[in-house]
C-alpha cells in the first residue's frame, strides 16, 4: 500500500525553490512559484499541510502581522505537522557587534570595518530609504574585511563585491557613442514607469513626490520591521499552541529527508545564510 507524499509549503521562497514543495512568493520568479502575499491567509484548508518552511520572511512583517501569520500556519498544519522558521539571529548579531567593538579597543586590524558592518546588520535593513541601503553601498566599496562579511552572510553577498579595475573599465552612458546614448534615452522615455513618474512629479511637486517615493519604498517589502532571538520566537510559538520547540542548524532538522531539499544549505553543505536562527516546532496531536 503506497503512502502519499507529504504536503510541503515553502512560504516567501524568493529564489530558493525546492522540488517536491509548493513554493510561494509575492514576486514569483517562474512558473514553479505561486503568487502569495504574506498579508493574506496561507493558501490551504485547515489541517492540510505536513511541513511549513519560511526563511528570512518573518522579519519583514510587523510584530502583529507576524503573529497572525504564525497562527494561520498553525491552522493549516496537520496534527504533528512541523513549522521551520529561519530569521536573522538578533542574539548572534549583538554578540558579533560587541566582539568587534572589543577588537577595536584592542587595536586589531580591520576591526573598525567589522564593527561598521555589524552596525549595518542591526540598523540598515530597518532604516534605509532606498533599495540596498548602506549595506549594498558598503559591499560595493570593496571593503578590506570581505572575508568577515562572507562568513557572516554567506556566498549570497559575493556578487556585490566589485573590483576597482572592473568599475573603471565600465563605460558610463555619458561617454558612450551618440547612437547608444540616443537608444538609451528613447528606452527610458518610452518606459511606462518613467512616463508615470514624470507625470506624478509635475502634479505633486518635488516635496510630495519625494514623500510618495518614500512611502512606496516602505511598503515594497524590503525593509525589516522587527528582529528576533530564540527566546522571543519560542514564547510566540508557545502562546499560539506549538510544542516541541527546538533550535536547529542549517543542516539539522526534524523534517524527514531535510538535507535532500537544500533549502538552508549550499551545494558544499555550508549554511546559505550563516547569520540565521533556525527554529522548529510541532502542532500537537
N, C-alpha and C positions, 0 to 999 in steps of 0.2 A: 504494500500500500504506500503510494507516494505521498510525501508531505509537501504542501505548497510553500514556495519561498517566502521569507519574511517580507513584510511591507516596511521599507526603509525610506525615511524622509530626510533630505538634505536641504535645510531651510536657510535662505540667504547665501546661496552657494558661491556667488561671484563666478570666477573662472575655475574653481575647484569642483570638478564634476566626477562623480563616481558611478561606474557601471553597476547595475543592479539596484540603484537608488532612484527615487523620484527627486529630481533636483529643481529647486525653486529659487527665483530671484526677481528683484524689482526691475533689473535690466538684463533679460535673457540674452546670452551671447550666441546661442544657436538653438536649433530645434530640440535639443536634448534637455533644455531648461524651460520650465513652465513659469509663466508670469505669476508673481505673488508679491503683494505689498505687506510689510510687517504690521501695518495698522489694521489689516484685515484678519479675520479668523483663519486658523490653519485649515487649509482646504481638505478636510476629511471629516467623516462622521464620528460619533462617539465610539471609543474603544476599537479603533480601526487599525492603528499603526503599531508596529512592533518596536521600532527604534526611531528616535528623532535626534538629528545632529545639527548643531548650528555653531559656526565658527566666526568670531570677530564680528558679530552682528548685534549682540545684546547691548553693547556699549553705545550703539548708535541710536538707541531708544531712550526716552526719558524714563526715570525710575518707575512711574506708574504704568506706562505703556509696556515696559519690560516685564513687570509682574503680571499684567494682563495677558501678555503673550505666553508666559510660562504656565499660567493657569489653563490656557487653551491647549497647550501641549499636553498637560495632564489629562484634559478632557478626551483628546483623540487617541491617546496611548491605550493599548490593551492592558489588562491586568498583567503585572510583571513586565510591562514594557519599559524600555530604557531611554533616558534622555542623556545626551552628552553635550555639555556646554563648554565652549572654548572662548576665552576672553583675554585681553591683555591683563597681566597679573600685577595689580597695584602694589602688592606686598613686595614682589621681586623688583619692580621698578624703583620703589623707595629705597630698598636695600642697596641697589646698584648706584643710585644717586648719592647716598651717604658714603659709600665706599669711594666713589670718585672724588667727593669733597675731601675725604681723608687723604687721598693720594695727592690732591692739590696741596694740602698742608705739608705733606712730606716732600714736596718738590719733585714728584715723579713725572717723567716725560709723558707728554700727551694727555696728562690728567685733566687739564683745563678743557681740552676738546671733548673728553669723555663726559665731564660734568655738563658742558653745554648741550651735548646730545641728550643726556638724561633729563635735563630741564625741558627740552623739546618733547620728549616722550610723555612727560607729565602734563604739560600745558598746551603745546601747539595744536594738537588734534582737537582740543576743545575750544580754542580761542581764535584760530586762524580765520581770515576773512576772504581768502582766495584758495583755489584748489592747489593742493600740495603744501601750501603754507611754508613755514620756516624749515620744516624737515626736508622738503624737497630742495629748497634753496641751499641748505647746509650740505646735502648729499652732492649736489652739482658743483660745489665749491672745491671738490677734490680734497676733502679733509684728510689729514695725515693719520687719523685714527680709524680708517675704513675697516680694519680687521675687527676692532672692538664693535663697530656698528653691525657688521655682518654676523658676528657672534650673538649680538643682541636680537637682531631682527630676521636673520636667515638670508637665504640666497635671493629672496624677492627684492632686496634693495640693490643688488649688483648692477642692474641696468641703469640705475640713476647716476652711477659714478661715470664721469666723463674725463677724458684726458685733455690737457690744455692744447696739445698739438691737433687733436681732432676738432676742438672748438675753433681754433684759428683757421683750419682748413675749410670750414663750412662757409658757403657763400651767402652773405646776407642779401635780402631781397633788393635793398637799395644799390648793391654792387652788381646785380645780375644784368645780363643783356636786356636791351629795351623791350624786345618782343616777349621775354619771360616776365618782365615787370607788368606789361600790359595784360598778359594772360592771368597773372596773379590778381591784378586789380579787378578784372572782369569777374573772376571767380568769386572774389569777396563781394562785389557789387550785386551779383545775381543770387547770392545766398539768402534764403528767406529769413533766417535768423538775423542776419546783418540788416536787412531791409526793415524788419520789425523793430529791431533795437534802435535804428536811426529814427524811425517814426516816433518811438516812445521818448527818445531824448528830446525831440522837438516839442512834443506835447507836454511832458512832465517838467522839463528843465533839468539842469545838471544835478541840483541837490536831491530832488525827488527821484530822479533816475538812479542815482548812486544808492539811495535807500532801497529802491526796488531790487537792484542787483545784490545788495547785502542780504535782503530778505530771501531772495531766490537761493543764494548760496547756503543760507542757514537751513533751508528746507530740502536741500538736494540729497541729504543722507550721508554726506562725507564726514560731517563733524561728529565727534564723540560727545555724548550728552551725560555720561556717567562713567565711573570706573569701579571695578570690583576686586575684592580679595576673597580668599577661600571661606572666611568666617561669614561674610555677608551673604554670599551665594548659598551657603548651607542653611543659613537662617531663613532666607526667602523660600528655598525649596521645601524645607520642613514645614513652614507655615502653609504652603499650598497643599501639602499632603504627600510629598515624596518621601521615600525612606531609603535606607542603604546608601547614603550619600558618601561618595569617596572621591579623593583626589587621585587622578591618574597621571600618566605621562603621554607624550605623543605616540608612543608605541604600545602602551598598555591600556587595556580596556576589558570590561566585562561583556562587550558586544562580541558575539561569536564571529570568528574569522576576521577580526579587526584589521590585522596587518595587510590582508589582501586588498583592502579598499584604498589604501594610500592617501587618506584624507588629511592626516596630520603629519605625514612623513614624506620626505623626498625619495627619489629613486635610490639614493645612497643610505636610506634609513635614518637620516638625520631629521630633526624637527623642521617642519616647513616654516613655522613661526615660533622661534625659541623663547620669545618673550611672553608666552602664553601660560594661562592657568587652565587645566583640564579637569572638569568635574563631571561626574556621572551620578545618576540617581535612578531609582526604580519606582514605578507606580505600584503600590501594594496590591496584592490579590484581595 
